[in-house]
């Protein structure tokens, strides 16, 4: 028995060493999360506007078109919970912060990253933002991607010198390009279907209340520090709007309207069905491409000036 154990360890040890080396090497590849953390570590005391949110703001708002010292801290699939965790991490360093942009999407109140097919993204907050979570999530690069995918990533970085940073210097995601646009009709139908929920089930009532509590936390933080909290609804294409559940949309809109009406430091800016955004502005039915992003970012900036949040 002892001999068998020794023989097994002898055979397994090289595999374990290789896995540890691969995990270490994968974590050394610069990515959007490491870039944004490093930026906030070095510049949080100078930032005047922080843009949170998921892919809608990550691909939809380019701070280069906003004159204030703004930074886009949003990421793909980022839920309100992780927005709040990021803000809390830097709350004592944001000396110049005077505006928070907090996008609200059709699905936001019933969405939690840990509950989604892309739950594996939680490891990015643990490994690269250096945060903790109560959820049992695999804390590993090696175990959250196919083995061949990880080999390709290592090859690209260590041999082709290509990192995984796909945002610009101010955090805007650059890969949703007009030349690679998806089918707006198919994505409108499929995305609307994916985010439809049973609002009256125990699960989604609980999620709704948890996300509303996060918004309350944002509001209290802003109120205590004389910061304006701007809820932002990004543009969508008509194929998405025609296929969503109108009761769910009404619940989302009424919740935000009521919240803003009861908090003087809060604002709602909505471009949900804005007629200025046409087919060529969209990457898919609920995300802008670089053309739409430029248009939208300038509109947001002009609106913030109009309501005197930017001088």
C-alpha positions in Angstrom: 0.0 0.0 0.0 2.8 2.4 0.9 4.6 1.6 -2.3 1.4 2.3 -4.3 0.9 5.7 -2.6 4.5 6.6 -3.3 4.2 5.5 -6.9 1.0 7.5 -7.3 2.5 10.6 -5.8 5.5 10.2 -8.1 3.2 10.1 -11.2 0.8 12.9 -10.0 3.5 15.3 -8.7 4.6 16.6 -12.1 0.9 17.3 -13.1 0.4 19.2 -9.8 3.6 21.3 -10.4 2.5 22.0 -14.0 -1.0 23.1 -12.8 0.4 25.4 -10.1 2.8 26.9 -12.7 0.0 27.5 -15.2 -2.3 29.0 -12.6 0.5 31.4 -11.5 1.3 32.3 -15.1 -2.3 32.9 -16.0 -2.7 35.3 -13.1 0.3 37.3 -14.4 -1.5 38.1 -17.7 -2.6 41.8 -17.5 -6.4 42.1 -18.0 -9.2 44.7 -17.7 -9.6 43.9 -14.0 -6.0 44.4 -13.1 -5.8 47.5 -15.2 -8.9 49.1 -13.5 -7.7 48.2 -10.1 -4.2 49.7 -10.8 -5.8 52.8 -12.2 -8.0 53.3 -9.0 -5.0 52.5 -6.8 -3.0 55.3 -8.4 -5.7 57.9 -9.4 -8.7 57.5 -7.1 -8.0 60.7 -5.2 -8.2 62.7 -8.5 -11.3 61.1 -10.0 -14.4 63.4 -10.2 -16.8 61.0 -11.9 -17.0 57.3 -11.6 -19.1 55.3 -14.1 -20.3 51.9 -12.8 -22.4 49.2 -14.4 -22.3 46.2 -16.7 -21.6 45.8 -20.4 -24.1 48.5 -21.4 -21.9 51.2 -19.8 -18.6 49.3 -20.4 -19.1 49.4 -24.1 -21.5 52.5 -24.1 -19.7 55.3 -22.3 -16.3 56.6 -23.2 -15.0 59.1 -20.6 -12.8 60.6 -23.3 -15.8 62.6 -24.4 -16.5 63.9 -20.9 -14.4 66.9 -19.8 -14.3 66.0 -16.1 -11.8 63.6 -14.7 -13.9 60.5 -15.3 -13.2 56.8 -15.2 -15.3 53.9 -16.4 -15.1 51.1 -13.8 -17.9 49.0 -15.3 -17.3 45.5 -16.7 -19.2 42.8 -18.6 -21.9 41.1 -16.4 -21.0 43.3 -13.4 -24.0 43.4 -11.1 -25.0 46.2 -8.7 -23.5 44.2 -5.8 -20.0 44.3 -7.3 -20.4 48.0 -8.2 -21.0 48.6 -4.5 -18.0 46.4 -3.5 -15.7 48.5 -5.7 -17.0 51.8 -4.4 -16.6 50.6 -0.8 -13.0 49.4 -1.5 -12.0 53.0 -2.5 -14.5 55.0 -0.4 -11.8 56.7 1.7 -9.6 57.7 -1.3 -12.2 59.4 -3.6 -11.4 62.9 -2.4 -12.6 64.7 -5.5 -15.5 62.5 -6.5 -18.7 64.6 -7.1 -20.7 62.4 -9.6 -21.5 58.7 -9.7 -23.1 57.3 -12.8 -25.0 54.1 -12.0 -26.6 52.5 -15.0 -29.9 50.6 -14.6 -30.9 48.1 -17.2 -34.1 46.2 -17.8 -32.7 43.2 -15.8 -30.7 45.0 -13.1 -33.1 44.5 -10.1 -33.4 40.8 -10.7 -29.7 40.2 -11.6 -26.9 38.7 -9.6 -23.7 37.6 -11.2 -23.3 34.6 -9.0 -26.7 33.4 -10.2 -25.8 33.6 -14.0 -24.2 31.2 -16.5 -21.2 33.6 -16.3 -20.8 33.1 -12.6 -17.2 32.2 -13.2 -16.5 35.9 -13.6 -16.7 36.3 -9.9 -13.2 34.9 -9.6 -12.0 38.1 -11.4 -13.1 40.2 -8.4 -11.5 37.8 -6.0 -8.2 37.3 -7.8 -7.7 40.8 -9.3 -9.7 43.3 -7.3 -8.7 41.4 -4.1 -12.2 41.1 -2.8 -13.9 38.5 -0.7 -17.3 36.8 -1.3 -19.5 34.5 0.8 -20.4 32.5 -2.2 -18.6 29.3 -3.0 -17.0 30.2 -6.3 -13.9 28.5 -7.9 -11.0 30.9 -7.2 -8.9 29.8 -10.1 -8.1 30.7 -13.7 -7.2 27.1 -14.5 -10.5 25.7 -13.4 -12.8 28.3 -15.0 -11.6 28.0 -18.6 -11.0 25.0 -20.9 -7.4 23.7 -20.7 -6.7 24.4 -24.4 -8.1 28.0 -24.0 -5.7 28.5 -21.1 -2.8 27.2 -23.2 -3.7 29.6 -26.0 -3.8 32.5 -23.5 -0.4 31.7 -22.2 1.0 31.4 -25.7 -0.4 34.7 -26.7 1.0 36.5 -23.7 4.4 34.9 -23.2 5.3 34.3 -26.9 3.3 36.9 -28.8 3.4 39.5 -26.1 -0.4 40.1 -26.3 -2.2 40.9 -23.0 -5.9 40.7 -22.3 -6.6 44.4 -21.8 -9.4 45.5 -24.2 -10.3 48.8 -22.7 -8.9 52.3 -23.4 -6.9 54.3 -20.8 -10.2 55.5 -19.1 -11.9 52.1 -18.9 -14.1 52.1 -22.0 -14.4 48.7 -23.7 -13.2 48.9 -27.3 -14.1 45.6 -28.9 -17.8 46.1 -29.8 -17.1 47.5 -33.3 -19.5 48.4 -36.0 -17.8 46.2 -38.6 -18.5 43.2 -36.4 -22.1 44.0 -35.4 -24.4 41.1 -34.5 -27.8 40.5 -36.0 -30.1 43.1 -34.3 -33.2 41.2 -34.8 -31.9 37.9 -33.4 -30.2 39.5 -30.4 -33.3 41.6 -29.6 -35.4 38.5 -29.3 -32.8 36.3 -27.6 -31.7 38.9 -25.0 -35.2 39.9 -24.1 -36.0 36.2 -23.5 -32.9 35.7 -21.5 -33.6 38.5 -19.0 -37.3 37.8 -18.5 -38.0 36.6 -15.0 -40.9 35.6 -12.8 -41.0 38.7 -10.7 -43.4 37.2 -8.2 -41.3 34.1 -7.3 -39.5 34.0 -4.0 -36.2 33.9 -5.7 -36.7 37.1 -7.7 -38.5 39.0 -5.0 -35.4 38.3 -2.9 -33.0 39.5 -5.6 -35.1 42.6 -6.2 -34.9 43.5 -2.5 -31.2 42.9 -2.3 -30.5 45.0 -5.4 -32.7 47.8 -4.1 -30.7 47.7 -0.8 -27.5 48.2 -2.8 -29.0 51.2 -4.5 -30.0 52.6 -1.0 -26.3 52.1 0.0 -25.1 54.1 -3.0 -27.6 56.8 -2.2 -26.6 57.0 1.5 -22.9 57.1 0.5 -23.6 60.0 -1.9 -25.8 61.9 0.4 -23.2 61.8 3.2 -20.5 63.2 0.8 -22.5 65.6 -1.2 -22.1 63.5 -4.4 -24.7 63.4 -7.2 -26.0 60.0 -8.0 -27.1 59.7 -11.6 -29.1 56.7 -12.7 -28.6 56.1 -16.4 -30.5 54.0 -18.8 -28.6 53.3 -22.0 -30.1 53.2 -25.6 -31.7 50.0 -26.9 -32.8 48.9 -30.4 -36.5 48.5 -31.1 -36.2 44.7 -31.6 -35.2 44.4 -27.9 -37.9 46.8 -26.6 -40.7 45.0 -28.6 -39.8 41.7 -27.0 -39.3 42.5 -23.3 -41.9 42.0 -20.6 -43.7 45.3 -20.2 -44.7 44.6 -16.6 -41.0 44.0 -15.7 -40.0 47.2 -17.5 -42.7 49.1 -15.7 -41.6 47.8 -12.4 -38.0 48.8 -13.1 -38.9 52.3 -14.3 -41.4 53.0 -11.4 -38.9 51.9 -8.8 -36.2 54.2 -10.2 -38.7 57.1 -10.7 -40.0 56.8 -7.1 -36.4 56.6 -5.7 -35.3 59.7 -7.6 -38.4 61.6 -6.5 -37.6 60.9 -2.9 -33.9 61.7 -3.0 -32.9 65.2 -4.0 -29.3 64.2 -4.8 -30.4 61.6 -7.3 -31.2 62.0 -11.0 -32.6 59.8 -13.8 -31.3 60.1 -17.3 -33.0 57.7 -19.8 -32.2 57.1 -23.4 -34.0 53.7 -23.4 -36.1 54.5 -26.5 -34.4 57.6 -27.8 -35.1 58.1 -31.5 -31.6 59.6 -32.2 -30.1 56.1 -32.0 -30.4 54.2 -35.3 -29.3 50.7 -36.5 -25.8 51.8 -37.3 -25.2 52.9 -33.7 -25.7 49.4 -32.3 -23.4 46.4 -31.9 -26.4 44.3 -30.9 -29.9 45.1 -29.7 -28.9 46.4 -26.3 -25.3 47.5 -26.8 -23.8 50.4 -28.7 -20.8 50.2 -31.0 -18.1 52.8 -31.2 -20.2 55.1 -33.3 -23.2 55.0 -30.9 -20.8 55.3 -28.0 -19.4 58.6 -29.2 -22.8 60.0 -29.8 -24.2 58.7 -26.5 -21.2 59.9 -24.4 -21.4 63.4 -25.8 -25.2 63.4 -25.1 -24.6 62.3 -21.5 -22.0 65.0 -21.0 -24.2 67.7 -22.5 -27.2 66.6 -20.3 -25.0 66.7 -17.2 -24.0 70.3 -18.1 -27.7 71.2 -18.8 -28.8 70.1 -15.3 -25.7 71.8 -13.7 -23.9 68.8 -12.5 -20.9 69.7 -14.7 -19.9 73.4 -14.8 
